[in-house]
């Protein structure tokens, strides 16, 4: 009879997985960063709601969130492995793609409505990622919570900007 208890991965394999999660998130951040060049000026030129954060706040928030997302993904992988977390990994990848797409849509192409659709899907994907993570690691799910809160806030901000511009 096959055991259902998962043992911790070998340290070298675990480190490689951590590097892979970091690389995937870094690639997402780089796409956004390249598309966001000069975005502070674009952002301040928009008609913004009174509750919009200052432009300088976005970079440090996203850096912190990207670290949390990478660590959370790695924690789920450590707890469940590639086969055990296949659905999580698929949704994790989808949310990274949606995340990477938003900045070029919003700042690069000024397609605020399309960007809103993207970020609404991103919010749903992050919520699904959090719920799937919870099956394997409570710590990982908790690390996704600030990401979900920020993306939900950003969705509301995107909607307000689209309506006003």
C-alpha positions as CSV (number, residue, x, y, z in Angstrom):
1,X,0.0,0.0,0.0
2,X,1.4,3.4,-1.0
3,X,1.9,6.0,1.8
4,X,0.0,9.3,1.6
5,X,2.4,11.1,3.8
6,X,4.7,13.4,1.9
7,X,8.2,13.9,3.1
8,X,10.1,17.1,2.8
9,X,11.9,17.4,-0.6
10,X,15.7,17.1,-0.6
11,X,17.4,20.5,0.2
12,X,18.9,20.8,-3.2
13,X,15.6,20.2,-4.9
14,X,13.9,22.6,-2.6
15,X,16.4,25.3,-3.3
16,X,16.0,24.8,-7.0
17,X,12.2,25.1,-6.6
18,X,12.6,28.3,-4.6
19,X,14.8,29.7,-7.4
20,X,12.1,28.7,-10.0
21,X,9.3,30.5,-8.0
22,X,11.5,33.5,-7.6
23,X,12.4,33.6,-11.3
24,X,8.8,33.3,-12.4
25,X,7.7,36.1,-10.1
26,X,10.8,38.2,-11.2
27,X,9.8,37.7,-14.8
28,X,6.3,39.0,-14.0
29,X,7.8,42.0,-12.2
30,X,10.1,42.7,-15.1
31,X,7.3,42.8,-17.6
32,X,5.4,45.2,-15.4
33,X,8.5,47.2,-14.7
34,X,9.5,47.6,-18.3
35,X,5.9,48.6,-19.2
36,X,5.7,51.0,-16.3
37,X,8.7,53.1,-17.4
38,X,7.4,56.7,-17.1
39,X,4.2,55.6,-15.5
40,X,4.4,57.9,-12.6
41,X,3.8,60.8,-14.9
42,X,1.0,59.0,-16.7
43,X,-0.6,58.2,-13.3
44,X,-0.4,61.8,-12.0
45,X,-1.8,63.1,-15.3
46,X,-4.9,60.9,-14.9
47,X,-8.1,62.0,-13.2
48,X,-7.7,60.1,-9.9
49,X,-10.2,59.5,-7.1
50,X,-9.4,61.3,-3.8
51,X,-8.5,57.9,-2.2
52,X,-5.8,57.1,-4.9
53,X,-2.4,56.4,-3.3
54,X,0.6,58.5,-4.4
55,X,2.6,57.1,-7.3
56,X,5.7,56.5,-5.2
57,X,3.9,53.9,-3.1
58,X,3.3,51.3,-5.9
59,X,6.9,50.1,-6.3
60,X,7.6,49.3,-2.7
61,X,4.2,47.6,-2.3
62,X,4.7,45.5,-5.4
63,X,8.2,44.5,-4.4
64,X,7.0,43.3,-1.0
65,X,4.0,41.5,-2.6
66,X,6.2,39.8,-5.2
67,X,8.4,38.4,-2.5
68,X,5.3,37.1,-0.6
69,X,3.9,35.5,-3.8
70,X,7.2,33.7,-4.5
71,X,7.6,32.4,-1.0
72,X,4.0,31.3,-0.8
73,X,4.2,29.4,-4.1
74,X,7.4,27.7,-2.8
75,X,5.7,26.8,0.5
76,X,2.8,25.1,-1.3
77,X,5.2,23.2,-3.5
78,X,7.2,22.0,-0.5
79,X,4.0,20.9,1.2
80,X,2.4,19.1,-1.7
81,X,5.0,18.6,-4.5
82,X,4.4,19.2,-8.2
83,X,1.7,16.4,-8.6
84,X,0.0,17.2,-5.3
85,X,-0.3,20.9,-6.1
86,X,-1.0,20.6,-9.9
87,X,-4.2,22.7,-9.8
88,X,-2.6,25.2,-7.5
89,X,0.4,25.5,-9.8
90,X,-1.9,26.0,-12.9
91,X,-3.8,28.8,-11.2
92,X,-0.6,30.3,-9.8
93,X,0.7,30.5,-13.4
94,X,-2.5,32.1,-14.6
95,X,-2.4,34.8,-12.0
96,X,1.2,35.6,-12.9
97,X,0.3,35.9,-16.6
98,X,-2.7,38.2,-15.7
99,X,-0.5,40.2,-13.4
100,X,2.2,40.6,-16.1
101,X,-0.5,41.7,-18.6
102,X,-2.0,44.5,-16.6
103,X,0.7,47.1,-16.6
104,X,1.2,47.0,-20.4
105,X,-2.5,47.2,-20.9
106,X,-3.0,50.1,-18.4
107,X,0.1,52.2,-18.8
108,X,1.5,51.0,-22.1
109,X,-1.7,51.0,-24.2
110,X,-4.0,53.2,-22.0
111,X,-6.7,50.6,-22.4
112,X,-8.2,51.2,-19.0
113,X,-11.4,49.1,-19.7
114,X,-9.4,46.1,-20.9
115,X,-7.0,46.5,-18.0
116,X,-10.0,46.5,-15.7
117,X,-11.2,43.2,-17.2
118,X,-7.7,41.8,-16.8
119,X,-7.4,42.9,-13.1
120,X,-10.9,41.7,-12.3
121,X,-9.8,38.2,-13.6
122,X,-6.5,38.6,-11.7
123,X,-8.5,39.3,-8.5
124,X,-10.5,36.1,-9.0
125,X,-7.3,34.1,-9.9
126,X,-5.5,35.4,-6.8
127,X,-8.5,34.4,-4.6
128,X,-8.5,30.9,-6.2
129,X,-4.8,30.7,-5.6
130,X,-5.2,31.6,-2.0
131,X,-8.0,29.0,-1.5
132,X,-5.9,26.3,-3.3
133,X,-2.9,27.2,-1.2
134,X,-4.9,26.8,2.0
135,X,-5.4,23.1,1.1
136,X,-1.6,22.6,1.5
137,X,-0.2,25.4,3.6
138,X,-1.9,27.8,6.0
139,X,1.2,30.0,6.0
140,X,1.2,30.2,2.2
141,X,-2.5,31.2,2.2
142,X,-1.7,33.9,4.7
143,X,1.1,35.2,2.5
144,X,-1.4,35.5,-0.4
145,X,-3.9,37.6,1.7
146,X,-2.1,41.0,1.3
147,X,-1.7,40.3,-2.4
148,X,-5.4,39.7,-2.7
149,X,-6.3,42.8,-0.7
150,X,-4.0,45.0,-2.8
151,X,-5.2,43.6,-6.1
152,X,-8.8,44.1,-5.0
153,X,-8.0,47.7,-4.1
154,X,-6.2,48.1,-7.4
155,X,-9.3,46.8,-9.2
156,X,-11.4,49.4,-7.5
157,X,-8.8,52.1,-8.4
158,X,-8.7,50.9,-12.0
159,X,-12.5,51.1,-12.2
160,X,-12.5,54.6,-10.8
161,X,-9.8,55.7,-13.2
162,X,-11.6,54.1,-16.2
163,X,-14.9,55.9,-15.2
164,X,-13.2,59.3,-14.8
165,X,-10.9,59.1,-17.9
